[in-house]
Amino acid sequence: MVPLNANQILRQVADRIGLDAFGISPVRAPTHAPDFYQWLAQSFQGAMDWMARNPHIRADPQAYDPSARSLLVAGLSSRQTSPALPRGRIAAYAQGSDYHDVLREKLESLAQETIQKWGGKFRVCVDSSPLLEKPLAALAGVGWQGKNTLLIHRQHGPWLLLGCLLTDLQLPTDQPDSDHCGSCTRCLDACPTRAFPRPYVLDARRCLAYLTIENPGPIPEEFRPLLGDRLFGCDECLEVCPWNRHAQNSREMKLTPRPRPDLREMLTWDDQRFRSEFRGTPVFRLKRNRWLRNISVVLGNIGTAEDLAALEKASQEADPLVREHAHWAVQRIRGRTAT
């Protein structure tokens, strides 16, 4: 039986197990769900083909799970300020353990301590499930979607990693938050590739996070210099948000940055070494060839003559993706260092 103070109990348990934000929404399509169809129609998802599969299910959690009566949304801050690398940058959320595993474990614990004890069934959804987490989080009052399309929380800014619980229990819901971006356009102005054709819309094909992570092929040459020293993801539109004035570093120790060697050394790693170093982290999903692709581009932008030997060796790799980007980097460095 659901207790009368269920919402309060859920929030207390969520805080105790290390979740930084929490809200409950009805199981219905978020207000801006129709915008998702327009976004797909413009092919802004790029090579993320799964986004276009069964869009009606992705747009409406009721279609995904008809038995669900309540949707719980939780957030975990990913903010970090300590660099993980001597050269190059990895997005804050990806510098430690894979947040999917961390967040899923916390949501399981939350459900077992509450929903399960109250006689309900539940389903944990962390990223891989077809839910529009950010609009649903806004519907649950966790925050609002900013002009960079990320969820913004009053206390944690745009740094929340989101996960959901669907349950067949009828729980009291929270009120949606209102948009507090006002006239600010700092996130849009900071984007190196102008990936926002208009506020609240992202063209993923131009986004450096997409290009370094989701993109399976070559990084278009027009974007390579704009990548700068970003190896995996891009935090530019997060770091400039004024709501960071309240944000603290993540309290989740598993997300603490893991120190890594210099780029030149990682460029020489074989597949076994790559897998052993990055297993259990978000970088692991890239596989070695895309990681070396990204390293090559970054070295092409910030590398020195001392990096040429490692890049020249990489330009002889069997994988054509690595060869192309390593060769490009060699030419860039030689062009900069020519006397």
TIVEXSE-798746 format. One record per residue (C-alpha): x, z negated, y; residue number from 1. Coordinates in steps of 0.1 Angstrom, whole numbers, padded with zeros to 4 digits. Each point is the difference from the previous one (the first is absolute). Layout:
BEGIN
<pt east="X" up="Z" north="Y" n="NUM"/>
...
***
This chain:
BEGIN
<pt east="0000" up="0000" north="0000" n="1"/>
<pt east="0013" up="0009" north="0035" n="2"/>
<pt east="0004" up="-0031" north="0021" n="3"/>
<pt east="-0015" up="-0001" north="0035" n="4"/>
<pt east="0034" up="-0002" north="0016" n="5"/>
<pt east="0015" up="0029" north="-0021" n="6"/>
<pt east="0014" up="0017" north="0030" n="7"/>
<pt east="0019" up="-0031" north="0011" n="8"/>
<pt east="0013" up="-0007" north="-0035" n="9"/>
<pt east="0012" up="0036" north="-0003" n="10"/>
<pt east="0019" up="-0002" north="0033" n="11"/>
<pt east="0016" up="-0033" north="-0010" n="12"/>
<pt east="0012" up="0014" north="-0033" n="13"/>
<pt east="0012" up="0032" north="0015" n="14"/>
<pt east="0021" up="-0019" north="0025" n="15"/>
<pt east="0014" up="-0023" north="-0026" n="16"/>
<pt east="0012" up="0028" north="-0022" n="17"/>
<pt east="0017" up="0018" north="0029" n="18"/>
<pt east="-0025" up="0026" north="0012" n="19"/>
<pt east="0002" up="0004" north="0038" n="20"/>
<pt east="-0034" up="0014" north="0007" n="21"/>
<pt east="-0034" up="0001" north="-0017" n="22"/>
<pt east="-0035" up="0013" north="0005" n="23"/>
<pt east="-0031" up="0010" north="-0019" n="24"/>
<pt east="-0021" up="0031" north="0006" n="25"/>
<pt east="-0032" up="0014" north="-0016" n="26"/>
<pt east="0006" up="0027" north="-0026" n="27"/>
<pt east="-0008" up="0031" north="0021" n="28"/>
<pt east="0017" up="0029" north="0016" n="29"/>
<pt east="0019" up="-0010" north="0032" n="30"/>
<pt east="-0013" up="0013" north="0033" n="31"/>
<pt east="0027" up="0027" north="0003" n="32"/>
<pt east="-0002" up="0013" north="-0036" n="33"/>
<pt east="-0012" up="0034" north="0012" n="34"/>
<pt east="0033" up="0005" north="0019" n="35"/>
<pt east="0017" up="-0001" north="-0034" n="36"/>
<pt east="-0016" up="0033" north="-0010" n="37"/>
<pt east="0010" up="0016" north="0033" n="38"/>
<pt east="0036" up="-0012" north="-0005" n="39"/>
<pt east="0001" up="0016" north="-0034" n="40"/>
<pt east="-0016" up="0032" north="0013" n="41"/>
<pt east="0030" up="0003" north="0024" n="42"/>
<pt east="0025" up="-0005" north="-0029" n="43"/>
<pt east="0015" up="-0029" north="0018" n="44"/>
<pt east="0007" up="-0017" north="-0034" n="45"/>
<pt east="0028" up="0025" north="-0008" n="46"/>
<pt east="0011" up="-0001" north="-0036" n="47"/>
<pt east="-0019" up="-0032" north="-0007" n="48"/>
<pt east="-0025" up="0019" north="-0022" n="49"/>
<pt east="-0016" up="-0031" north="-0014" n="50"/>
<pt east="-0015" up="-0008" north="0034" n="51"/>
<pt east="-0023" up="0030" north="-0004" n="52"/>
<pt east="-0011" up="-0008" north="-0035" n="53"/>
<pt east="-0035" up="-0013" north="-0001" n="54"/>
<pt east="-0001" up="-0008" north="0037" n="55"/>
<pt east="-0035" up="-0014" north="-0002" n="56"/>
<pt east="0013" up="-0028" north="-0023" n="57"/>
<pt east="0029" up="-0007" north="0024" n="58"/>
<pt east="-0023" up="-0001" north="0030" n="59"/>
<pt east="-0025" up="-0024" north="-0016" n="60"/>
<pt east="0010" up="-0031" north="-0021" n="61"/>
<pt east="-0036" up="-0001" north="-0014" n="62"/>
<pt east="0006" up="0034" north="-0016" n="63"/>
<pt east="0033" up="-0013" north="-0015" n="64"/>
<pt east="-0016" up="-0031" north="-0015" n="65"/>
<pt east="-0038" up="-0001" north="0000" n="66"/>
<pt east="0000" up="-0035" north="-0014" n="67"/>
<pt east="0018" up="-0014" north="0031" n="68"/>
<pt east="-0019" up="-0022" north="0024" n="69"/>
<pt east="0028" up="-0013" north="0022" n="70"/>
<pt east="0034" up="0014" north="0011" n="71"/>
<pt east="0028" up="-0025" north="0008" n="72"/>
<pt east="0030" up="0013" north="0021" n="73"/>
<pt east="0033" up="-0018" north="0002" n="74"/>
<pt east="0031" up="0007" north="0020" n="75"/>
<pt east="0037" up="-0009" north="-0005" n="76"/>
<pt east="0024" up="0003" north="0029" n="77"/>
<pt east="0030" up="0022" north="-0006" n="78"/>
<pt east="0018" up="-0006" north="0033" n="79"/>
<pt east="0038" up="-0003" north="-0003" n="80"/>
<pt east="0028" up="-0001" north="0026" n="81"/>
<pt east="0031" up="-0002" north="-0022" n="82"/>
<pt east="0015" up="0034" north="-0010" n="83"/>
<pt east="0005" up="0007" north="-0037" n="84"/>
<pt east="0027" up="0027" north="0005" n="85"/>
<pt east="0033" up="0004" north="0019" n="86"/>
<pt east="-0012" up="0035" north="0011" n="87"/>
<pt east="-0035" up="0014" north="-0003" n="88"/>
<pt east="-0035" up="-0016" north="0002" n="89"/>
<pt east="-0026" up="-0007" north="-0026" n="90"/>
<pt east="-0036" up="-0008" north="0011" n="91"/>
<pt east="-0006" up="-0038" north="0002" n="92"/>
<pt east="-0024" up="-0001" north="-0029" n="93"/>
<pt east="0024" up="0017" north="-0024" n="94"/>
<pt east="0031" up="-0021" north="0005" n="95"/>
<pt east="-0008" up="-0025" north="-0028" n="96"/>
<pt east="-0022" up="0000" north="-0031" n="97"/>
<pt east="-0028" up="0025" north="-0004" n="98"/>
<pt east="-0029" up="-0015" north="0020" n="99"/>
<pt east="-0026" up="0015" north="-0024" n="100"/>
<pt east="0011" up="-0024" north="-0027" n="101"/>
<pt east="0002" up="-0030" north="0024" n="102"/>
<pt east="-0034" up="0007" north="0016" n="103"/>
<pt east="-0016" up="0007" north="-0033" n="104"/>
<pt east="0012" up="-0033" north="-0015" n="105"/>
<pt east="-0013" up="-0019" north="0030" n="106"/>
<pt east="-0034" up="0017" north="-0002" n="107"/>
<pt east="-0002" up="-0008" north="-0037" n="108"/>
<pt east="0007" up="-0036" north="0007" n="109"/>
<pt east="-0026" up="-0001" north="0028" n="110"/>
<pt east="-0027" up="0015" north="-0023" n="111"/>
<pt east="0008" up="-0023" north="-0029" n="112"/>
<pt east="-0002" up="-0031" north="0021" n="113"/>
<pt east="-0033" up="0010" north="0017" n="114"/>
<pt east="-0020" up="0030" north="-0012" n="115"/>
<pt east="0007" up="-0005" north="-0037" n="116"/>
<pt east="-0008" up="-0037" north="0002" n="117"/>
<pt east="-0033" up="0008" north="0018" n="118"/>
<pt east="-0010" up="0023" north="-0029" n="119"/>
<pt east="0008" up="0033" north="0016" n="120"/>
<pt east="0019" up="0031" north="-0010" n="121"/>
<pt east="0026" up="0016" north="0021" n="122"/>
<pt east="0023" up="0030" north="0004" n="123"/>
<pt east="0033" up="-0001" north="0018" n="124"/>
<pt east="0008" up="0031" north="0022" n="125"/>
<pt east="0034" up="0004" north="0015" n="126"/>
<pt east="0008" up="0035" north="0014" n="127"/>
<pt east="-0004" up="0019" north="-0032" n="128"/>
<pt east="-0038" up="-0005" north="-0001" n="129"/>
<pt east="-0021" up="0025" north="0019" n="130"/>
<pt east="-0010" up="-0022" north="0029" n="131"/>
<pt east="0005" up="0005" north="0038" n="132"/>
<pt east="0017" up="-0034" north="0004" n="133"/>
<pt east="0005" up="0002" north="0038" n="134"/>
<pt east="-0036" up="0008" north="0010" n="135"/>
<pt east="-0012" up="-0025" north="-0026" n="136"/>
<pt east="0023" up="-0027" north="0014" n="137"/>
<pt east="-0015" up="0008" north="0035" n="138"/>
<pt east="-0035" up="-0003" north="-0014" n="139"/>
<pt east="0010" up="-0034" north="-0015" n="140"/>
<pt east="0012" up="-0013" north="0034" n="141"/>
<pt east="0037" up="-0001" north="-0010" n="142"/>
<pt east="0009" up="0021" north="0030" n="143"/>
<pt east="-0006" up="0034" north="0015" n="144"/>
<pt east="0015" up="0034" north="-0006" n="145"/>
<pt east="0024" up="0008" north="0029" n="146"/>
<pt east="0007" up="0034" north="0015" n="147"/>
<pt east="0028" up="0005" north="-0026" n="148"/>
<pt east="-0027" up="-0005" north="-0027" n="149"/>
<pt east="0016" up="-0032" north="-0012" n="150"/>
<pt east="-0019" up="-0033" north="-0002" n="151"/>
<pt east="0009" up="-0023" north="0028" n="152"/>
<pt east="-0005" up="-0038" north="-0004" n="153"/>
<pt east="-0001" up="-0024" north="0030" n="154"/>
<pt east="0027" up="-0022" north="-0015" n="155"/>
<pt east="0021" up="0024" north="-0022" n="156"/>
<pt east="-0002" up="0032" north="0020" n="157"/>
<pt east="0001" up="0032" north="-0020" n="158"/>
<pt east="0021" up="-0014" north="-0029" n="159"/>
<pt east="-0026" up="-0009" north="-0025" n="160"/>
<pt east="0001" up="0014" north="-0036" n="161"/>
<pt east="-0035" up="0002" north="-0013" n="162"/>
<pt east="-0017" up="-0006" north="-0033" n="163"/>
<pt east="-0036" up="-0004" north="-0011" n="164"/>
<pt east="-0022" up="-0018" north="-0025" n="165"/>
<pt east="-0033" up="0014" north="-0011" n="166"/>
<pt east="-0024" up="-0025" north="-0016" n="167"/>
<pt east="-0036" up="-0001" north="-0012" n="168"/>
<pt east="-0006" up="-0032" north="0018" n="169"/>
<pt east="-0020" up="0000" north="0032" n="170"/>
<pt east="0023" up="-0018" north="0026" n="171"/>
<pt east="-0005" up="-0007" north="0037" n="172"/>
<pt east="0016" up="0028" north="0021" n="173"/>
<pt east="0020" up="0000" north="0032" n="174"/>
<pt east="-0006" up="0018" north="0032" n="175"/>
<pt east="0021" up="0031" north="0008" n="176"/>
<pt east="0026" up="-0004" north="0027" n="177"/>
<pt east="-0002" up="0022" north="0031" n="178"/>
<pt east="0027" up="0024" north="0012" n="179"/>
<pt east="0026" up="-0017" north="0022" n="180"/>
<pt east="0024" up="0029" north="0006" n="181"/>
<pt east="-0015" up="0007" north="0034" n="182"/>
<pt east="0019" up="0027" north="0020" n="183"/>
<pt east="0033" up="-0007" north="-0018" n="184"/>
<pt east="0017" up="0030" north="-0016" n="185"/>
<pt east="0034" up="-0014" north="-0008" n="186"/>
<pt east="-0003" up="0008" north="-0038" n="187"/>
<pt east="-0009" up="0036" north="0007" n="188"/>
<pt east="0028" up="0004" north="0026" n="189"/>
<pt east="0026" up="-0015" north="-0023" n="190"/>
<pt east="-0006" up="0024" north="-0029" n="191"/>
<pt east="0032" up="0022" north="-0004" n="192"/>
<pt east="-0019" up="0029" north="-0014" n="193"/>
<pt east="-0033" up="-0002" north="0020" n="194"/>
<pt east="-0019" up="-0005" north="-0033" n="195"/>
<pt east="-0032" up="-0011" north="0018" n="196"/>
<pt east="-0020" up="0030" north="0012" n="197"/>
<pt east="-0023" up="-0024" north="0017" n="198"/>
<pt east="-0005" up="-0038" north="0000" n="199"/>
<pt east="-0012" up="-0014" north="-0033" n="200"/>
<pt east="0010" up="0031" north="-0019" n="201"/>
<pt east="0033" up="0005" north="-0020" n="202"/>
<pt east="0013" up="0034" north="-0011" n="203"/>
<pt east="0020" up="-0013" north="-0030" n="204"/>
<pt east="0019" up="0033" north="-0003" n="205"/>
<pt east="0019" up="-0010" north="0032" n="206"/>
<pt east="0004" up="-0037" north="-0008" n="207"/>
<pt east="0035" up="-0011" north="-0009" n="208"/>
<pt east="-0014" up="-0026" north="-0024" n="209"/>
<pt east="-0018" up="0028" north="-0019" n="210"/>
<pt east="0030" up="0023" north="0002" n="211"/>
<pt east="0024" up="-0025" north="-0015" n="212"/>
<pt east="-0023" up="-0015" north="-0026" n="213"/>
<pt east="-0031" up="0021" north="-0010" n="214"/>
<pt east="0015" up="0034" north="0006" n="215"/>
<pt east="0014" up="0012" north="-0033" n="216"/>
<pt east="0019" up="0030" north="0013" n="217"/>
<pt east="0025" up="0008" north="0028" n="218"/>
<pt east="-0003" up="-0017" north="0033" n="219"/>
<pt east="-0007" up="0028" north="0025" n="220"/>
<pt east="0031" up="0007" north="0021" n="221"/>
<pt east="-0019" up="-0005" north="0033" n="222"/>
<pt east="-0006" up="-0036" north="-0010" n="223"/>
<pt east="0035" up="-0009" north="-0014" n="224"/>
<pt east="0017" up="-0008" north="0033" n="225"/>
<pt east="-0031" up="-0020" north="0010" n="226"/>
<pt east="0004" up="-0022" north="-0031" n="227"/>
<pt east="0030" up="-0016" north="0016" n="228"/>
<pt east="0012" up="-0029" north="-0023" n="229"/>
<pt east="-0034" up="-0005" north="-0017" n="230"/>
<pt east="0005" up="0001" north="-0038" n="231"/>
<pt east="-0034" up="-0011" north="-0012" n="232"/>
<pt east="-0030" up="-0002" north="0022" n="233"/>
<pt east="-0003" up="-0004" north="0038" n="234"/>
<pt east="-0010" up="-0031" north="0019" n="235"/>
<pt east="0002" up="0014" north="0035" n="236"/>
<pt east="-0038" up="-0002" north="0008" n="237"/>
<pt east="-0001" up="-0035" north="-0014" n="238"/>
<pt east="0030" up="-0014" north="0019" n="239"/>
<pt east="-0013" up="0010" north="0034" n="240"/>
<pt east="-0035" up="-0015" north="-0004" n="241"/>
<pt east="-0007" up="-0027" north="0027" n="242"/>
<pt east="-0018" up="-0021" north="-0026" n="243"/>
<pt east="0035" up="-0007" north="-0015" n="244"/>
<pt east="0003" up="-0028" north="0026" n="245"/>
<pt east="-0018" up="-0022" north="-0025" n="246"/>
<pt east="0015" up="0013" north="-0032" n="247"/>
<pt east="0024" up="-0020" north="-0020" n="248"/>
<pt east="0022" up="0011" north="-0029" n="249"/>
<pt east="-0016" up="0002" north="-0034" n="250"/>
<pt east="-0001" up="-0034" north="-0018" n="251"/>
<pt east="0000" up="0017" north="-0034" n="252"/>
<pt east="0035" up="-0005" north="-0014" n="253"/>
<pt east="-0004" up="0029" north="-0025" n="254"/>
<pt east="-0001" up="0024" north="0030" n="255"/>
<pt east="0033" up="-0013" north="0014" n="256"/>
<pt east="0024" up="0029" north="0005" n="257"/>
<pt east="0025" up="0005" north="-0029" n="258"/>
<pt east="0035" up="0009" north="0012" n="259"/>
<pt east="0011" up="0035" north="-0011" n="260"/>
<pt east="0034" up="0019" north="0002" n="261"/>
<pt east="0008" up="0026" north="0025" n="262"/>
<pt east="-0016" up="0034" north="-0002" n="263"/>
<pt east="0032" up="0017" north="-0010" n="264"/>
<pt east="0002" up="-0021" north="-0031" n="265"/>
<pt east="-0037" up="0004" north="-0009" n="266"/>
<pt east="0005" up="0038" north="0002" n="267"/>
<pt east="0023" up="-0002" north="-0030" n="268"/>
<pt east="-0024" up="-0020" north="-0022" n="269"/>
<pt east="-0012" up="0016" north="-0033" n="270"/>
<pt east="-0036" up="-0003" north="-0011" n="271"/>
<pt east="0006" up="-0031" north="-0021" n="272"/>
<pt east="0016" up="-0018" north="0030" n="273"/>
<pt east="-0028" up="0010" north="0023" n="274"/>
<pt east="-0026" up="-0013" north="-0024" n="275"/>
<pt east="0017" up="-0033" north="-0007" n="276"/>
<pt east="0005" up="-0006" north="0038" n="277"/>
<pt east="-0035" up="0009" north="0011" n="278"/>
<pt east="-0023" up="-0009" north="-0029" n="279"/>
<pt east="-0028" up="-0022" north="0012" n="280"/>
<pt east="0003" up="0012" north="0036" n="281"/>
<pt east="-0020" up="0027" north="0019" n="282"/>
<pt east="0031" up="0022" north="0002" n="283"/>
<pt east="0000" up="0004" north="-0038" n="284"/>
<pt east="-0030" up="0024" north="0002" n="285"/>
<pt east="0021" up="0026" north="0019" n="286"/>
<pt east="0023" up="0005" north="-0030" n="287"/>
<pt east="0036" up="0008" north="0005" n="288"/>
<pt east="-0003" up="0036" north="0013" n="289"/>
<pt east="-0022" up="-0009" north="0029" n="290"/>
<pt east="0020" up="-0031" north="0008" n="291"/>
<pt east="0032" up="0022" north="0002" n="292"/>
<pt east="-0020" up="0026" north="0020" n="293"/>
<pt east="-0008" up="-0027" north="0026" n="294"/>
<pt east="0036" up="-0014" north="0000" n="295"/>
<pt east="0013" up="0035" north="0006" n="296"/>
<pt east="-0022" up="0006" north="0030" n="297"/>
<pt east="0008" up="-0034" north="0016" n="298"/>
<pt east="0038" up="0006" north="-0005" n="299"/>
<pt east="-0005" up="0034" north="0015" n="300"/>
<pt east="-0013" up="-0018" north="0031" n="301"/>
<pt east="0023" up="-0030" north="0002" n="302"/>
<pt east="0028" up="0007" north="-0024" n="303"/>
<pt east="0037" up="0005" north="0007" n="304"/>
<pt east="0028" up="0021" north="-0015" n="305"/>
<pt east="0006" up="-0029" north="-0024" n="306"/>
<pt east="-0034" up="0008" north="-0016" n="307"/>
<pt east="0009" up="0037" north="-0007" n="308"/>
<pt east="0016" up="-0004" north="-0034" n="309"/>
<pt east="-0030" up="-0018" north="-0014" n="310"/>
<pt east="-0024" up="0025" north="0015" n="311"/>
<pt east="0020" up="0030" north="-0012" n="312"/>
<pt east="-0001" up="-0015" north="-0035" n="313"/>
<pt east="-0038" up="-0004" north="0003" n="314"/>
<pt east="-0003" up="0036" north="0012" n="315"/>
<pt east="0011" up="0010" north="-0035" n="316"/>
<pt east="-0028" up="-0021" north="-0017" n="317"/>
<pt east="-0021" up="0017" north="-0026" n="318"/>
<pt east="-0032" up="-0009" north="0018" n="319"/>
<pt east="-0007" up="0027" north="0027" n="320"/>
<pt east="-0017" up="-0026" north="0023" n="321"/>
<pt east="0031" up="-0021" north="0002" n="322"/>
<pt east="0023" up="0031" north="0003" n="323"/>
<pt east="-0020" up="0014" north="0030" n="324"/>
<pt east="-0001" up="-0032" north="0020" n="325"/>
<pt east="0036" up="-0010" north="-0007" n="326"/>
<pt east="0012" up="0035" north="0011" n="327"/>
<pt east="-0021" up="-0003" north="0032" n="328"/>
<pt east="0017" up="-0034" north="0007" n="329"/>
<pt east="0035" up="0014" north="-0006" n="330"/>
<pt east="-0007" up="0027" north="0026" n="331"/>
<pt east="-0014" up="-0024" north="0025" n="332"/>
<pt east="0030" up="-0024" north="-0003" n="333"/>
<pt east="0025" up="0029" north="0002" n="334"/>
<pt east="-0018" up="0013" north="0031" n="335"/>
<pt east="0003" up="-0034" north="0017" n="336"/>
<pt east="0036" up="-0007" north="-0010" n="337"/>
<pt east="0014" up="0034" north="0006" n="338"/>
<pt east="0028" up="0000" north="0027" n="339"/>
***
